């Protein structure tokens, strides 16, 4: 893969989005899949106002690279080899004050969007969208706005302002079954056997339960469900 150009200012000030100066918006890509990262880099660098200045493969690398490069925007994959990207937002913003963070995810929910906002992120874009949506999202967050894929922002605002429905209201009957089995201490393999579905299907059910409850782990999902009366 072609090497990514990098710049290292001697004493970098907090990043500010370019405006009338004609400078390009600098971007740090945090993505561990080569093909995805290269497609995003090409899409950014082919524009007149966006420029990728670095790429990180993990949360650990992203923290060091953000502090060194001080990009205007970090485009952050949610799932990385050493952790959840959303959980790294606070540390990234501390490492590079003024940098704004735009999260990418394969599957998003209003709960996830709310979690991004609470952590200090500026947006959540679905990977299923096109590269133009990502380009526009980078421009928006660089300008101090927020960028969320369609359908995520209103639900996130409802959750953050307390207007959302009761926790678990969006769970499907199968997802409620999955939650009950999680509460019984079963893992995805055992849940798949109980429900008569393949292991990957069971894992998908578990993941959707976690995302809809806004939980980061199976244990947290069960604890939240018990607290909210979804499990006895």
C-alpha positions, -999 to 999 in steps of 0.1 A, spaced: 0 0 0 14 35 -8 28 52 22 8 79 38 23 114 39 29 128 74 37 162 88 51 169 122 50 206 132 76 216 157 52 231 182 17 223 170 -11 244 183 -46 230 189 -61 221 156 -87 244 141 -107 237 110 -95 255 79 -119 281 65 -110 309 42 -72 302 45 -74 276 17 -57 250 39 -68 214 36 -85 197 65 -60 173 79 -72 138 88 -59 109 108 -74 75 98 -77 49 125 -86 17 106 -69 -17 108 -82 -30 75 -59 -21 46 -84 -21 18 -109 0 38 -82 25 49 -68 28 13 -103 35 -1 -109 62 24 -74 77 19 -79 79 -19 -114 94 -14 -101 122 9 -69 130 -10 -87 133 -44 -106 163 -30 -93 199 -29 -100 204 8 -92 171 26 -59 155 32 -49 123 51 -18 129 71 -15 96 89 -30 62 95 -31 42 128 -39 5 132 -49 5 169 -61 27 197 -26 28 212 -11 40 179 -39 65 174 -32 82 207 5 86 198 -2 97 162 -29 122 172 -6 138 197 22 140 171 2 151 141 -26 172 156 -51 165 128 -82 186 125 -103 153 124 -97 118 135 -118 93 115 -120 64 140 -132 29 134 -153 16 163 -138 -19 164 -100 -20 167 -77 -49 177 -70 -34 211 -104 -19 221 -136 -1 213 -129 32 194 -157 50 212 -141 43 246 -109 60 232 -125 93 223 -118 110 256 -82 100 255 -78 110 219 -92 145 226 -69 148 256 -39 138 235 -47 163 208 -67 192 221 -88 208 194 -90 176 173 -125 164 165 -135 128 163 -158 111 138 -166 75 144 -172 48 118 -192 17 125 -207 -12 107 -240 -11 125 -252 19 145 -280 26 169 -293 57 187 -278 44 219 -244 41 203 -248 76 188 -256 89 223 -225 72 237 -204 89 211 -218 123 220 -213 117 257 -177 107 251 -170 140 232 -173 127 197 -186 148 169 -204 122 148 -212 86 139 -212 74 102 -222 40 90 -198 21 68 -227 11 46 -229 47 35 -209 60 5 -176 78 6 -193 111 -2 -212 109 31 -179 104 49 -162 133 31 -192 156 40 -191 143 76 -154 152 79 -161 187 66 -190 191 90 -172 181 121 -141 201 111 -164 231 110 -176 225 145 -209 208 135 -220 172 141 -224 145 116 -246 114 121 -260 90 96 -297 92 89 -319 81 117 -292 82 144 -292 118 156 -329 122 166 -328 90 186 -296 100 203 -310 134 212 -341 117 227 -319 95 249 -297 123 260 -326 146 269 -347 119 286 -374 117 260 -366 81 249 -389 52 256 -382 27 284 -349 7 280 -354 -24 260 -385 -11 242 -369 -17 208 -358 -52 215 -374 -78 192 -390 -110 207 -359 -130 197 -336 -104 212 -356 -105 245 -351 -143 245 -314 -137 240 -313 -112 268 -330 -137 291 -305 -164 283 -277 -139 289 -292 -134 323 -291 -171 329 -253 -169 323 -252 -185 289 -227 -175 262 -233 -172 224 -226 -209 217 -251 -220 243 -276 -194 233 -274 -206 197 -281 -242 208 -311 -231 229 -325 -210 201 -317 -235 174 -296 -210 154 -260 -209 141 -233 -195 163 -228 -164 141 -266 -157 143 -265 -160 181 -235 -136 182 -255 -111 161 -284 -114 184 -262 -107 214 -245 -78 197 -278 -62 189 -290 -66 225 -258 -48 237 -262 -20 212 -299 -14 219 -292 -13 256 -261 9 251 -240 -17 269 -203 -24 263 -203 -60 274 -226 -89 281 -221 -85 318 -231 -48 316 -261 -56 295 -274 -81 321 -267 -56 349 -286 -28 331 -315 -52 323 -318 -62 359 -317 -26 370 -344 -15 346 -366 -45 354 -361 -63 321 -348 -93 339 -358 -108 373 
